[in-house]
Amino acid sequence: MAFGSRPSSAGASSGGRGRGGRGTRSAEDGDSPPASPADPVAAARQICLNQLEHAPRTRAELAAVLRRKGVEDDVAEQVLSRFAEVGMIDDALFAQMWVTSRHRGRGLAGRALSQELRRKGVADADVAEAVATLDPEVELATARALVDRRLASTAGLATEVRVRRLAGLLARKGYPAGTAFRVVKEALAAEGEEAELAFDALQALDDEPAAE
């Protein structure tokens, strides 16, 4: 505008030091500057948001993802602490939701649920509190339903084999050996079979690894 109305000779007579020269430098200054490095906190925050968009996560799970992405520990701690402060990370709530969902969906009992939550980095106190919400009667009813669904597939097998298979199923779901044998014994008794299980075999059920 005003600069464009001046004759071009003005810039030439000043040897490039006049307004024309300054105009040239202004054009150069208008070039896009080199991209600045990404804000590491913002990058870490976005990684966490992307993870939480798919499913709830524990603090330890998010920390592991940030570590794999090369986020510095102090940056990760800052972001995770903020997320916890505003309630976007809540391990206690996560544990309660996990217990409810996995018991209803997979029939898992307290032992298996505790193992899963600990693998996800949930603190022991939060694990214990969440597992304690399981109603023992509901848990027992779930165990009976699991056995009832599998019972027909063991028909024709020796009683001892049926006991081991059915009790082993419950043990892998996290049910105590005593509960597993009791439920299986009741189910077989309803069919007219008398179930027995040696003490050492009963103890072995408690050593069964819980199912994933």
Buried (B, 14 or more C-beta within 10 A) or exposed (E): EEEEEEEEEEBEEEEEEBEBBBBEEEEEEEEEEEEEEEEBBEBBBEBBEEBBEEEBBBBBBBBBBBEEEEBEEEBBBBBBEBBBEEEBBBBBEBBBEBBBEBBEEBBBBBBBBBBBBBEBBBBEEBBBBBBEEBEEEEBBEBBBEBBEEBBEEBEEEEBEEBBBBBBBBBBBBBBBBEBBBBBBBEBBEEEEEEBEBEEEBBEBBEEBEBBE
